[in-house]
Amino acid sequence: MPRAQRRLSSGSVEQAAPAGHDTAGFLDLGFARLDTDRLVRTGDPEVVYGAGKTAQQVVTSLAELHRRTPERAVVATRLTDDTLAAVRADLPDALVDPLARCAALGHLPVATGTVCVVAAGTSDGPVAAEAAFVARAFGAGVDQISDVGVAGVHRLLAVRDRLDAADCLIVVAGMEGALPSVVGGLTGVPLVAVPTSVGYGASYGGLAALLAMLNSCAPGVVVCNIDNGFGAGVFAARVARRAARGEAPP
């Protein structure tokens, strides 16, 4: 059966699989096989990773996922400037965050629980924004705290009540990556640390922060990969949702 063509408002043409072709739990678009069954398996729909994809591929993937899971917003991450512009043009109802380089299409779920995203510095903002965007799209309320790094620890102590009020913390830091250890020593809230590639030469693109966080002496600190705000956002949202419902974390 030939694939149907779908014309976007930008004038480009994408190849789309015929309706009903996802009976096996995935949808073959030719350039990607979308996992249409993930929402049923995990409680969260598939996310489009935008890096390496064309703008039209991202737009088509978002539109097709949304068509099959209209009850939940679908998300795309790591979007280029061209892709952000294409999403705005072709999917005007999408929520777009240029700092996070993310987009969501569809209704965001009712917020359950609270994730607090703590960034050491303004330079860590893009990764923190990605984490916050994803956590909200995955169903948690989000509180964001910026520029409270250990070089001025009094700034962190001034927001300690907000740390304790959260169901899960995401702590984002580059340079030496010390902030998660300090936060982990101040509160017993579940904490996921995200090292960023921010720093001078000896930071080795975030490796120094990653190793520091993995070697944290504060108990209960778990660590995502370098610049992986997405992974932290998903984890924290799932913890917050279950904590707010009185369930054990996944």
Secondary structure, 3 states (H helix, E strand, C coil): CCCEEEECCCCCEEEECCCCCCCCCEEECCCCEEECCHHHHHCCCCEEECCCCCHHHHHHHHHHHHHHCCCCCEEEECCCHHHHHHHHHHCCCCEEECCCCEEEECCCCCCCCEEEEEECCHHHHHHHHHHHHHHHHCCCEEEEECCCCHHHHHHHHCCHHHHHHCCEEEEEECCCCCHHHHHHHHCCCCEEEEECCCCCHHHHHHHHHHHHHHCCCCCCEEECCCCCHHHHHHHHHHHHHHHHCCCCCC
